[in-house]
Amino acid sequence: MFLAVANAMSFRKAAIDQGVSPQAVSKAVKQLEMHLGLKLLHRSTRHLSLTEDGEKLFQNANQGMQLLTDAIVGLEESKQGMDGIIRLAAPLAFGNRILVPLIDEFQSLNTDVHFDLMLSDEFVDIVTLRIDVGFRTGQSPDKNVISRKLGDIVSVICASPKYIEKYGMPLDLNDIQGHRCTGFLHPQTGKELPWEINVNGEVNYIHVPSVARFNNIEAEIEAVKRGIGIGQLSEYLIKKELREGELIQLIPDGWVPRLGIYMYYSERTKIPTRVRQFIDFCISKMNNNNH
């Protein structure tokens, strides 16, 4: 209120600006003077002016208030517009192979949007870490967040041309047992996971003779590409390699999809425009890729 009075040099005009009575403005300024132990205004029936102390306070505080006003306005504009940071969390392989290309494409359309990407195969608490959007593979996240399914996880049995040239093509699932294979170790338990095969619409688990085992899917994909062994890999992660012939699907039977790819974000009423648009963008792109 003091700044309003100093700007207008009028209690009446300041009161109109603040939406209160002139008496309320006068009382507020007097309380400020009492708190500071300084006289800030020279008052007369026809004239109002700043004291030397009042002028100092006005010059310094007015600049600070303008900075505060600009910051609030900028924040409101950022909420409505596309300027700002989107914080993401995702599993390692999904982040590297799927999310980074999506970020690249989204930024080419929205250059004012910046990203922070945290990659971890552990489940991420997006509320505690102030993450805007999280991604996970497997089961749907808990009920404390909004969850959107982006697609099913379907595994394919594949090998590189180099492996096939050296060891030959397995004829069927039984023939796989005589071949060199790669295995995946559960990141938490360290136990090797069996392959999951679709047999007459049901999931069957088989153990394969693994010559190399990994607890990181990127490493296993690289191993299969190099011809170390035949692997069962998530199809959504190796679409490019399958399309370009770096990997060849050997046996058409995949497994019954029971796991999925999920996007999740906190339940809040006001989601910034940039975050909302990125969510819609990911849903659109992932749905197109799945068809």
N, C-alpha and C positions, 0 to 999 in steps of 0.2 A: 504493500500500500504506500509505503514511503516512496518507492520508485515511481509509482503512478502519480503521486502528488508532485514529485520533482520534475517529472516529464511534462505534466500539464500546467504546473504552477497554479493549481486550483484544487481545493478540496472537493468542490462540486463536480468538476470534470473527472477527477480521480474516482469519486464515488460512482459516477455513471459507468466509468470504465470497469470498475470492480463489481458492479451490481449490488452495492450496499448504500447505506445512507451516508451523507457527509459527516454526521456525528460519529459514525463507526470508524470512518477513515481518520478523523481528528483524534479519536481515542487511541487507535492503533499506533499512530505516529508518536503520541505522547508517551505511550507505554515503551516504545522503542527508545525514546530519549531518556526515560527514567532508567531503563536497563543499561544503556551505555553511559549514563551520567554525563551526557553531552547535549547541547542545544543544536538541533539540526536545521530548524527553520526560524526565520524572522517573520512574525505574524503581525499584521495590522488589519484594520477594517477594510482597507482598499488594496493592500499590497502583500505579496508573499514572496519571500526570497530565501535562498539557501545560505546558511552560515558557512564559514570556511570548513568546519568539520562536516557539515552536511554535503558540501560540494565534493569533498574527498570520498565520502561514503557513496555518493551518487555515482561518481566516475568509476569507482572500482566495482561496486555491486551491480551496476547496470551492465557492465561487460560480462560479468559472470552469469547474470540472468539471461542475457542474450545467448550465451553459449548453451545454457540449460534448455532454453526454448528451442534452439536449433537442433539440439540432440534429440529432444522429444519429437519434434516435427520429422526429423530424419528417421527416427524409429518407426513412426506411424507410416511414413512413406515406404519404408522398407517392408513393413508388414503387408502393405497393399501391392508393392511392386516386386521386382525380381532382383534387386540389389541385396547381396548378403551371402552368408555361408550356409550350406546344407551339410550337416554332420551325419555320416553314415557308418554303419557297422555291418560286417559280413564275414562269412567263412573265407578262408584263404583262397581256395581254388575258385569259388564263385566270384570273389572280389577281383581276382586277377583276370579271369577269363570272360566273365560276363559283365561285371559292374564297371570296370574301367572303360570298356568300349561304350557303355551306355552314358557314362559321365562325359566322355569325349564328344559324343553326338549331341548330348543335351547342351553342353557348353558352347558348341558351335552355333547353336540357335539362341543361346542366352549368355552372352559374354560377361554380364555383370554378376553371374552366380559363381561362387567359389565353393569348393568342397573340402571337407576333412573326412578322410576314409580310414577307419580303424578295422584292421583285419585280424580275426581270431576265430579259431574253431570252437572256442567255449561260448556258451550262451551269454549274451551281453545284456545287462540291465540298462535299457536305454533311458529310463527316467533318471537314475542316479548319475549316469555319465553324460546327461544332456544330449543324447543322440536324437536326431530328428526322425530318421528312418533306419530300421534294422532289417537284415535279411538272414534267413536261416534255412538249412536243408534238414529234412527229417520229418518230425512231427510238428503240428501246429503249435505256436507259442501259447502261453497261458492266457487266461481270460482278462488279465489286467491291461491288455493292449488290444488295439484293433489289428486284426490279422487278415491278410489277403493272400489267397493261394495263387501263385504265378504259373504253376505247372507241376506235372508229375515227374518223378525221377525214374527213368527206365534205364536199366543196365544192359550193355551189349558185350558179347564176347568178341574180342578182336585181336588182331596181330598186325605186325608191320610186314610189308612185302619182303624185307630182308629176312625176317624169321621164316616166312613161308618158303622162300627160296632155299634156305639152309636146312629146315627140318620138315618141310612138307605141310600140307593142309589136313587138319583133322577132319574126319568124315562125319562124326557125330559126337554126342556128349561122352559116350563110352570111350571113344578114341582119344578124347582130351586127356584121359588118365595116363596115356603113354607119352604125353608132351611136357615140355617145360612151361611152367606157368608163373605168374606173379601173384602175390598175395597182399592183402591189406590188413594192417594191424590196427585194432581199435585204439584211438589216441589216448583214451583214459585207462583201459584195462591192459593194453599191450597184447591182447589175444588176437589170433588170426581169425578173421571173419570168413565163414564159408560163402561160396558162390550161391546165389539164389536163382533158381531156374523155374520157368513156367512150364509145368507139365499138366496138360489137360485143364488149364485154368487155375491150377493150384501151385503154391510155392513149395518147391523142394530144395533142400539144402545139400550141397555136395562139397566135399573137401578135395582140393586139387593138389598135385605135387608141385608146390611152389619152390622155385630156385632163388627167388629174391622177394623179400617182404618189406612193406613200407607203411609208415604211419602218416604219410603225407601223400595226398592224391596226385599232386603235381609231379612228385618224384616217380610215382608208379606210372603215370602217363608217359613220362619221358623214357622210362625203362622199356615199356612196351613199344614205343616208337623206335627205340634203338635195337629192337629184336632180342632183348634179353629173354622174353617169354610172352606167352599168350595171357591177356588180362581180361577181367570183367570190369568195365569202366562205365561211369555214368554218361549216357549218350549226350546229355545237354552240354557237357564240358568238352566233348571231342567232335562236335559237329563240323568244325573247320577241317580237322584231320581226316575225317571220314569223307568229306566232300572233295578234298584235294588228293585223296589216295595215299596219305601218309599212314593211315590205319585202314584195315579191311575187316568188315564184319564177317565172322566165320560161320556162326550158327544163328539162324534167324530168330530162334526162340529167345525172347527176353524174359524178364520176370514180371509177375503181376505187380503193377504199380501200387505200393502201399505207403510210400513216402512221397513228400512233395517239397516244392520250393515255395517259401513263404516270405512275404514282406509284412513287417509289423511296425506300428507307431503308436505313440501314447494317445490316450483318450483326452483330447482337449478341444475346446470349442473353436478357438481361433488358431488355425494353422496358417502360417505365412504363405502367401501366394506362390512363392518359388518352390516351397516344399510340396504344396498341393499339386502343382504342375509337374514336378518331378515324379511324384507318386503315379499320377495319371499316365505320364510318359512311359514309365517302367512297365505298368500294366499293359499298355497298348503294344509295346515292343515285344514283351515276353509272350503275349497271346499270339501275336503275328508269327513269332518264331516257332510256336508250338503247332502251328497249322501247316 
